[in-house]
């Protein structure tokens, strides 16, 4: 920690740190993670470099956009509606793939994100091919019935409370024979595991002397709801792949195909 004299920093001195490394290592092993600890600058740099390699690269993220576009089967002269566009990854990838005759409608509930994606469109020289609409996925105001050839989403329905309403809107704006192509995370099984962990922790003796499962539950509960009631009420965890298919069929989509990758993302 830093050492000061007369208000001036004059150096540093070691400070003892009490870390339960055994418990942290157990958590890392159980969750398929890795525990790091640096006690000097060289170790910190080495660890930082290793963690940096583990982070998702732009190419890995773009993989999902490419698979969504494969499903959309776009062709010159078509119109795409990219719902919940965010930074416009799918929309701009579609323009790169199809060319200057493609028209793209980019929607998002966030006005700042839309302004950001519009600025990117200007930078890329494709602003004339894009329309930007601020709206939710459940109410696609400003998009006419049967006016687009394809609808795409990437990690959007996971945050939509009324998924059937969103699917109904997707169907409304699609032309006859149009296609919906989505990539959405499915987190319900992970949440159920956290709920089971909570029940186990709640059943432990009050003074068991074992903090491992309590710490594990606290960590996992920060990521997922930990009761069945909370899971059912949370749009991020209250659906499965079968539910997505059911929503599509209930809103009159005629045919579907689905695949799931190693990260639990159905396409």
N, C-alpha and C positions, 0 to 999 in steps of 0.2 A: 504494500500500500504506500501512497505518497507520504513523504515526510516534509513538513514545513518549518521554517524558522523565521520569526518576525514577518510573517505573512508571505514569505517567499518559499517556493518549492526548492528543496535542496537535494532531494534524492528519493529513494524508495527503501522500504525494508520488508522482509518476508512477513506474511501474516498467516498463522495457522488456520486451516480450513477443515472443518469437520464434515466429511462427506461419507455417506454410507455406500461405499463403492460396491459391496457385495450385493445389496439390494438393487442398485442401478444396473449392475451387470446381469442380474437375474431377469429384470424387466426387459433388457435388450435381447436376451436369449429367447425369452418367451414370445416376444412380439416380432421376432425375425429382424431386429434392428442391430445396431452396433453401439457400444459404449465408448466414448472418447474422454480422455482427460489430458490436459496439457499443463505441465508445471514449469515450462520455460518457453521462451519465444520460438526456439527451433521446433519444438513439438507442436506448438500452436500452428505454425506455418504449414507443417506437414499434414496436420489434421484438417486444416482449412482446405488444403489442396485436394485431399481425398473426398471431403464432403462435396466440394464443388463439382467433382466428377460424377457424384451420385445424383445431382439435381437434374431435373428434366431439361433437355435441350430444346431449342426452337424446332429442330427437326422432328423430335418425338411428338411435340404438340401438333405440328403440321400433319403428322400421320393421321390423326383423327379427322382433320379437315379433309384430307384427300379421300379417306374412306367414305365420308359423308357425301362428297361430290361424286364419287363413283356410283353411289346409290341414287343420286339425283338424275344422272344420265342427261346432263345438259347438252344442248346443241345450239349452234348459231341462231340468233334471232329470238331466243327464248327470254322469259322473264323469271328471275329467281327472287323469292322472298326469304331473306336470312333473318330469322326471328331471334331476338336477344343477341344481336350481332357482336356486342362487346367492342373489341378493337378491329372488327371487320375481317378477321382471319379467313373465314369461309367465303365471304363475299368477294374479297380481293383475290383469293386463290381461284375462285370461279372465273373472274374476269381474265386472270392470267391464263387459265386453261382454255377458255372458249374464244376470247378475243373481243374486239370492239363492238360487235353486234349484240352482245349480251346486255340486258338491262337488269339491274339489281335494286331491290328495295331492302334497305337496312332498317330494322326496327330495334328499339331498345327502350326499356322503362327509364333508363338513366339519361338525362339530357347531357351531362358532362361527357359520358362515353360516346354519345352520338356526335357531339362537337369534335371529340378526338378522332373518331373514325372519319368524319367529314374532312378534317384537316389532313389525314392520311390520304384520302382520296384525291385531294388537291395536289399533294406532293407526288402522288403516283401518276397524275395526269389522267385520271379516270372519273373525275367529278361529274362529267356530263352523262355518264352511264349509271349514276346512282341517284336514288331518292332516299331521304332520311325521314323516318317517322317515329316520333316519341309515343310509345304506347305499350301496354302490357300484352303478354302473349294471349291472355283470355279475351281481350277486346282489341282486335286489330283495326281500329278506326283509321280511315283514310285509305284502306285497300279494298277495292271493289270485289264483288262476287265474281268467281270464275275468271280471275284476271292474271293469274301467274301459272307458270308451268311446273314449278317445283318449290317446295318449302323445306328449309333446312334449319336444324338447331344443333348446338353443341353445348352440353351441360347447361341447359335452360329449363327444361321441364322439372328438373330436380328442385328448383326454387319456386315453382308455380303451385300455389295451393289448390287451384281447381284445374287439374290436368285435363279432364274431359271437356271443360269449356274451351281450353286451348286447342285441343284436338278438333273440336267442332269448328273453331275459327280457321284452323289450317285447312279443313275440308271445304269450308265455305269459299275461301279465296282461290282454291285450286281449280284450274280448268278440268273438264272431263278428261280422264286419262292422266292427269297430273300426278306427281310423285312427292311423297313425304320421305325425307331421309334424315335420321337423327342419330346422335351419339350421346347417350345419357348415362351417368354413373348410377349404379344400383347399390345402395348401402344398407338395405334392410337386414341382411344376414349379419353384417358387422354390428349393427345396433342390437340385434337379438343376443349376440355374444356378450355385449356389454351389460345388457339387462340380466343375463344369467350370472355374470360376474358380480353384479350388485346383490343379487339374491344370496349368493354364496358368502359375500362379505358381511351382509346383514345377519347371517346365521352364525358367524364366528363369535366365540366368547368375547365379552367386552375387554378382558385383559389377557388376550391370547399371547401377547408379546411378539406377534408376527405382523410387522407393518407392510410386508411385501404386497399382499393382495389389496390392502387399503390404498397403497400408493398406485398400484396398477389400475385400480378402479378410478381413482381420481384423474389419472392421466387419460384413460380411455373415455371417461364421462365428459371430458372437455371436448371430445371429438364427436360423440354420438349421444343421443338421449338414452337414458339408462332404465326406463320403465316402459312397459308395453303401452301404457296410456300416452306417454310422451312420444313414443315411436309412431303411433297411429296419428298423432296430431301434427307431426313434423313433415312437411312436404319433401324434405331431403331423404327421409327414411321410410315413408309409408307406402312404398310401392315396390313391385318386383318386375322382372322382365315380362312375366305373364300378365301383370296388370297393364303394362304398356300396350301389349297386344290386344287385351280386352278393350282398353280405351279406344284403340284404333278401330276395332270391329264395331264397337258401340256407336262410333261416329261415322259409320258407313264407308270406311276404307275397305276396298274389295279384296286386296291381296297383300301379303306381308312376307318378309323374310327377316330373320334375326340371327345375329352371331354375337358371341361374347368374347372379349379379349381377356388377357391375363390380369388386367387391372379392374375387371368387373364392369366394363363399359359395353353395353349392348349397342349394336348398330342395325 
